[in-house]
Amino acid sequence: MDDTKEPLREMDVGEFVRRFKNKMDENEDIKFVFFLGAGCSVSSGIPAAGELVRNWLPRLKRLKTGDNSNYEDWAKEHYLGYDGTNDSLFYGNVINDLFLTSDGRQREIERLTEGKDPSFGYAVLAKLMSHRKYGRNCNAVLTVNFDDLVADALYLYTHKKPLIISHDSLVGFVRITRMRPLVIKLHGDALLEPRNTKHETSQLPTRVKEVLKNFLSETALIFVGYGGNDKSIAEILNELPEGSLPWGIYWIGNKIPENNIGQWLRKRNAIWVTHRDFDELMLLIWDEFNLDHPDEKRFNRLTETYYQTFNNLKNRLEGPEGENSVLSEALKKAVEVAINEAVSAWSIKFTADQYIRTDPERADIIYQKGMEKFPKSIALIGSYAEFLAKILKDYDKAEDYYKMALEPDPDDPDIFWKESIANNIGNYAGFLLAKGDEKGFDFLSRAIKLAEDNLAIINLLLECQFYRYAHIKDLESRKDALNRIRELLLDGVRSPGWDLSENVKRAIEDGHPHPDFLALLSKVISKEIDINELDKFEEWNEK
């Protein structure tokens, strides 16, 4: 009896997922490698091989004959063995006949993969590959796909950046012991010499084969969404020594291919997991491993960083430095376009800022409508609090909004480490101290600590040290604050356009010993005057 025809052991997908996790719980050295085929990318909008062939055949027939009617009958005559149900088997032949050059084939693959985002399944896979406990056991992917969906999912949904092996010259970097997620693209990348035709995919380079043999010598292998029609893959699998893949082989699909890979699966006693849908499989894995959903705060943090940088550039352009720039007008126009087109809490703030001086009532309406749309944006709430205090002089209402801007999100225990919160704490401290409320010193200490730990908000540190210098009564503390201000200013730190006048006014009322110097210092910080103006003051030159 031909042992290649022995039936495979079958397992339902629920049992597979439970055993998958159990093996990692019991064996800390186990290593699973995922082998992903085109079926995994369908839900991300990238057609599988069969669908591509069905899309290409009418185009090919039209080029060959002048019309695309009855293209299936034409294909049956043109391609030996084609019967209209086995399209995927003719992927290499059809793409070679339709696109006559490697450049043409590459452009088609680029077109098919461009702008596609990873589906739910890829997001879960990324979370699993980067998991604190289990990631080291299952962080490697082999794929015949040209797309970047695995890498994109890792970039988008985790903090792990993978090592991508997309060309033969990079295979020397493959190590089974790597902790970083690893993606090996066996047929190349959409942007870098993809292998498409039957001839191109029939054989892998010798160096690649040797590395893969070594790589798979101590792992398990899980096939997902793969049709098994690549001659080169069948060849390398058949060349694997008997002791390879000691942790098992799992074929996840609705059927076993009737080809060399199917024979190899039977010969190696693989386990057939009778399931097809990649996203459903990953949902079961998400549940079994109790994985977290992607954290939207990661995206918010990236967006906030972008807009904070944008805001700093905008303030710079509106200050004296911007007036001297040759590109000032062009850059200001670009700022206006960005403000009008951006749709976020930050864009609301920037739009309101355009009317703060000229039409504060309109700015107030913009802020209020913005907070209806983005009710949880602490950056927007904090900005509105500043507007109420500094422009409308509505101190009671401003304090209410400052307090709202300090309330932590119960879902984010580290919220106070965010730049928006740090800014809000510092601004609230300045607000309280300008009112003569000494509770402001408590908030000031917190803001200074946060700002010292984050160079991205070093201008906040400058503002906070000014509040110390303006309001603290202890002589040594006041000297220390001025020394820190001097260091920051000499390093080029400024806070363009920041209004410190209320704090100057309160400090003078409270008997600050150097009122003229204090007033001028505030204008240097806000970049209204040059730092050299301070040289005439004895206080500035004392260390």
Sequence and secondary structure as in RCSB ss.txt:
>XXXX:A:sequence
MDDTKEPLREMDVGEFVRRFKNKMDENEDIKFVFFLGAGCSVSSGIPAAGELVRNWLPRLKRLKTGDNSNYEDWA
KEHYLGYDGTNDSLFYGNVINDLFLTSDGRQREIERLTEGKDPSFGYAVLAKLMSHRKYGRNCNAVLTVNFDDLV
ADALYLYTHKKPLIISHDSLVGFVRITRMRPLVIKLHGDALLEPRNTKHETSQLPTRVKEVLKNFLSETALIFVG
YGGNDKSIAEILNELPEGSLPWGIYWIGNKIPENNIGQWLRKRNAIWVTHRDFDELMLLIWDEFNLDHPDEKRFN
RLTETYYQTFNNLKNRLEGPEGENSVLSEALKKAVEVAINEAVSAWSIKFTADQYIRTDPERADIIYQKGMEKFP
KSIALIGSYAEFLAKILKDYDKAEDYYKMALEPDPDDPDIFWKESIANNIGNYAGFLLAKGDEKGFDFLSRAIKL
AEDNLAIINLLLECQFYRYAHIKDLESRKDALNRIRELLLDGVRSPGWDLSENVKRAIEDGHPHPDFLALLSKVI
SKEIDINELDKFEEWNEK
>XXXX:A:secstr
  GGGS  EEE HHHHHHHHHHHHHH TT  EEEEE GGGGGGGT   HHHHHHHHHHHHHHHHHS  TTHHHHH
HHHSTT  SS GGGGHHHHHHHH  SHHHHHHHHHHHHTT    HHHHHHHHHHT TTTGGGS EEEE   S HH
HHHHHHHSS   EEE SGGGGGG  TT  S EEEETT BTTB    STTTTS   HHHHHHHHHHGGG EEEEES
     HHHHHHHHHS TTS TT EEEEESS  SSHHHHHHHHTT EEEE   HHHHHHHHHHHTT     HHHHH
HHHHHHHHHHHHHHHHHHSHHHHT TTHHHHHHHHHHHHHH  SHHHHHHHHHTTTTT HHHHHHHHHHHHHHST
T HHHHHHHHHHHHHTS  HHHHHHHHHHHT   TT TTGGGSHHHHHHHHHHHHHHHHTT TTHHHHHHHHHHH
HHT GGGHHHHHHHHHHHHHH   HHHHHHHHHHHHHHHHTT   TT   HHHHHHHHHTT S HHHHHHHHHHH
TTSS GGGGGG HHHH  
